[in-house]
């Protein structure tokens, strides 16, 4: 089943169950997908939908940090719930060992020797880990290996 149709089916299920919190999070996701499709005049495939979900997850994490800093814990809880819903549509997370293995393969494939070659390594690793790992942490690991 395609990811978009799975999300739509989950929305229908949430409507039937009268699960308003889950329904709201799913509707936000579908709205973001639809907005991107309209803006770019394309039908998003699963990889592009995962990219959109990843962006939404990053926004939610940033919001949680800001809400907690401002003492608005009830808003932070809403954002955490939305993260839980969105995480359900992401692929299985890559293990630390798997990430390190992919980084090592990319370094040898690109013949990277120092930090100047980080872009080459990221270009190889990013498509393989999209949606499966936090790219900021991957970037930090690459820097430490190339330093």
N, C-alpha and C positions, 0 to 999 in steps of 0.2 A: 504494500500500500504506500502510495506517495505520502510524503510528510504533510503537504498541504491538506489533502483529503483526511488524513488522520486528525489533524488539528480541527478541521470542520466537524468531524464526527464527535470529537471530544467536546466541542462547543454544544452540540445537540444534546449530548449526554448530560452535561452540566445544566442545560436548560430544563431537561426533564426532571433532574434531581433537585432543581431549585437551589443549586449551589452558587449563590450570587458572587461570592469572592472568586471562585475558580472561573466562573463565566466571565467576569470582568477582566481577569488576566488574559484569558484566551482571546477575548474580543480585542484587547489592546494589541496582541500579537497579530491577529488577522488584519487589523487596521494598518499596522506597520507594513505587513506584506503587501496589502492592496495598494498602499500609498507608493511603495517602491515600484510596483508593477505599473501603476498609472504614470508615475514620473518618468520611468525609463521605457515605457511602452513595450514591455516584454512580459512573458510568463516566467516567473521564477522557478528554477529547478531546486532540488533538495539542498544542494551545496549553497546556493544563494540564500535560501531560507535559513539555513544554519548560520550563515554570516549575519543575517538580520537578527536572529535570536541572540547570537553572541554579543552583538552591539547593544541589544536591550539589556542583557545581563550586566554588561559593563556599566550602563547607565544606572541600573538598580543598585549596584554595589557603591557607586559614587554617591547616590542619593542616601543610602543607608548611613554612610560616613557623615554626611552633612546633617542628617536628621539627628543622629546620636550626639553630634557635637553641639547641636542646638537644644538638646534635651527633649526632642519630639519622638519619644520611644514608640508611641502608637503608630506614627507614620512609618517608622523604621520597620515595625512588625509587618505592616502591609507590604512593604517592599520585599521583605524576606519571604513572605508567602508567594509573591509573584515570581521571585527567583526560583522557588521550589517548583512552581508550575512550569516555568520556562525550561528548567533543567531536564524535565521529563522528555523534552523533544530533542535534546542534544545527544550526539553519539556517545558511546562508552568512553570515558576519560582514559587518556593514555597514562600508563604507569611511568614513574620516574626513570626506571631502567629503560623502558621503550623510548622515552624522550631522549635520554643520553645516547642510546644506540643510533637513533635517527640523526642526532647532531654529529656524532662521530662519522657516520657515513657521508653526511653532507660536507663535512670538513675535508674528508679525503677525496670526495668526488670533485669538489671545487678547487682543490689544491690550495686551500686557505692557509696562510701562515701567520698573519697578524690581524689586528683589529680592523685594519683597512678593508679586509676581505669579508667583513661581517655581512654586508649586503648580499653577497653571493650565497653565503650559507643560509641566510634567512629566506632567500628566494627559493631554495630547495626544500627547506624544512616547513615553511608556512603552509603550503597546500596539503602536506601530509598530516599536519597537526591541527588544521582549521577546525575549531569547535571541540577539539579533544584535549587541548591544553591551553593554559593562560600564556599568551604570546609574550607578555612582559617578563614572565619568569623564564620562558625559553630564551628570550633575548639576553637576560642576565646570565644564564648558563653558557650561552655561546660566547659572551664577552669573557667570562672567566676561563674558558678553554683556549681562547685565542690570545689572552694576555700573556 
